Amino acid sequence: MKRILCILTVMLLGAAIPQGVAAQQTLSLRVLSLNMKEGGSYASYKAQPYVDFIRQYNPDVVLLQEMDNFTSRNGNKDLLTEIAAGLGMFPYYAKSFTYQGGGFGVAVLSKYPYFKAGRVISSPTGANEPRACGWVCIQLPGGGTVRVGSVHLAVESEDMRVKNLADYNKELLADTETPTILAGDFNATPDSNTISYARINWQNLGGMTDFTIPSSGPNRRLDYIMGFPKHWTCQTFKVDAQPSLSDHCALIADLTYEAE
Amino acid sequence: MKTNRLLLWLFGTAALAAACSESSSDEGTDPTPDETKTEYIAPEPPEAVNSANLLRITCFTTLSDQSLFATQEPTALTAFINNASPVQTLYLFERSDFHLGEPLPQVEIGLATRSYSLFAQTEATSDAVKGTGIVTRQLVEAFDAVWEGSLRTSGCTFSAPLAQPVTTTVYTSRFEDRAAFETLVARRSSVLQTSGIVVGSIANAVKADVEEWLRWNLKNYRIVFAGSSSTTYDLFVLTPVGFVCRSLEARTEAALPYYSLTIEKL
């Protein structure tokens, strides 16, 4: 009996684990990234304009930067949860630093529940303020697991931004198994040291030519969607300028991941 | 991925070899504790309660295989939560099942009560997902998880608002078998003995077995149960020995049953 059980266990493991790996081999994900500009100031900190904009794209995940949380300027409210409730998505807020009685940071919204989440704080010597990377792990309906992170790198200098990324890499890339998307405002142009450094480990998705700021007439690129490991394919990529929502354009991409 | 397959192959080969080399007698699962292990019995906590060091957790649950909000609106609890005195550290809603694209109970409650919301899913993601909603006013530092075998648990880490703030992680899950506890202890033994609290439900049929197994396989912990013979599951609170569950009272609000817990950091 014991022998049969052992053999059955091996057979079950043999059947179950490769299926999990197989499910992990091909993932599809629609990502939307947007810098909210001072916590949503362009839309007077109202949730509905963001809900309407995001809903038309029906993304799986939304990565937001410059997200206020209970600040005096946003009316002391949780704008992220308001947007999440409007969309039926799961919110995760990662505070970078205390601001106006509340928080200023980055955030993630996910159509699917996230089972794990965290934030990495980067505060290099000489930085004006700490910068958070907020990430969540999601199991997609097909069974594969993906991690998505929202970033807003330092504005001060290339050196500072590279240090931000190095701090995030140290934690995020420690897990080499989970396909990961990192998106947001890198505060760096495509020819910068920051982006060159990012591309050592991360795969830029969506090209380099589309400008993302200012939304009233984009003339340079500061926002990116990047993937790790470098097995991602960008099926579609769009930059959507919405001057009523932010000074940054939104990035929307359909991505697929296939393991080696 | 290749490493996983190699490990799987090696494991499979080793297991097969072990199976073939053993005698054919069917010994089944040995219930006798390993002689090299020692039984753990937690010391009695001090009688005096320090009210400045209490974590207050409210756990809504029917202790059955039902979603809480099948017949009741989540926002029926808004006033109850907003008027709670003393303020509760954390609310659990077992279960807050949902269908993709539909309103999420814990998000609705979070919005109405100025709280953060999380969700500990206990089944694979599909159009309909089962799990426990979590609502708290504490800023959640991290959301930890163990997904392995029959165990799917998630827990939020936050600075507990006590006399001396302590970083703690409150996990929740539904436990159907002992194997899930074995996995939890294997993966989070250190946290469970220092700062991790588990508030979950356990199938009545395995409760005694789990209690006995824990006694021989985990140290520095305390566990209490609540429930009745009429419920499919029991509620349990597992804390490190440095904490103690001081009260566990069954109540009802808006026709929804809940347990009011106070857990003291000693």
Chai-1 contact restraints between the chains, C-beta under 6 A:
chainA,res_idxA,chainB,res_idxB,connection_type,confidence,min_distance_angstrom,max_distance_angstrom,comment,restraint_id
A,M1,B,D26,contact,1.0,0.0,6.0,A-B,restraint_1
A,K2,B,D26,contact,1.0,0.0,6.0,A-B,restraint_2
A,R3,B,A19,contact,1.0,0.0,6.0,A-B,restraint_3
A,C6,B,A15,contact,1.0,0.0,6.0,A-B,restraint_4
A,C6,B,A19,contact,1.0,0.0,6.0,A-B,restraint_5
A,V10,B,G12,contact,1.0,0.0,6.0,A-B,restraint_6
A,V10,B,A15,contact,1.0,0.0,6.0,A-B,restraint_7
A,V10,B,L16,contact,1.0,0.0,6.0,A-B,restraint_8
A,I17,B,L8,contact,1.0,0.0,6.0,A-B,restraint_9
A,V21,B,M1,contact,1.0,0.0,6.0,A-B,restraint_10
A,T81,B,G110,contact,1.0,0.0,6.0,A-B,restraint_11
A,T81,B,L111,contact,1.0,0.0,6.0,A-B,restraint_12
A,A84,B,V107,contact,1.0,0.0,6.0,A-B,restraint_13
A,A85,B,V107,contact,1.0,0.0,6.0,A-B,restraint_14
A,A85,B,L111,contact,1.0,0.0,6.0,A-B,restraint_15
A,G88,B,G101,contact,1.0,0.0,6.0,A-B,restraint_16
A,G88,B,E102,contact,1.0,0.0,6.0,A-B,restraint_17
A,G88,B,P103,contact,1.0,0.0,6.0,A-B,restraint_18
A,Y112,B,T125,contact,1.0,0.0,6.0,A-B,restraint_19
A,P113,B,F119,contact,1.0,0.0,6.0,A-B,restraint_20
A,P113,B,Q121,contact,1.0,0.0,6.0,A-B,restraint_21
A,F115,B,Q121,contact,1.0,0.0,6.0,A-B,restraint_22
A,F115,B,A145,contact,1.0,0.0,6.0,A-B,restraint_23
A,F115,B,S154,contact,1.0,0.0,6.0,A-B,restraint_24
A,K116,B,F143,contact,1.0,0.0,6.0,A-B,restraint_25
A,K116,B,A145,contact,1.0,0.0,6.0,A-B,restraint_26
A,A117,B,F143,contact,1.0,0.0,6.0,A-B,restraint_27
A,G118,B,A142,contact,1.0,0.0,6.0,A-B,restraint_28
A,Q139,B,T125,contact,1.0,0.0,6.0,A-B,restraint_29
A,P141,B,T125,contact,1.0,0.0,6.0,A-B,restraint_30
A,P141,B,S126,contact,1.0,0.0,6.0,A-B,restraint_31
A,A259,B,M1,contact,1.0,0.0,6.0,A-B,restraint_32
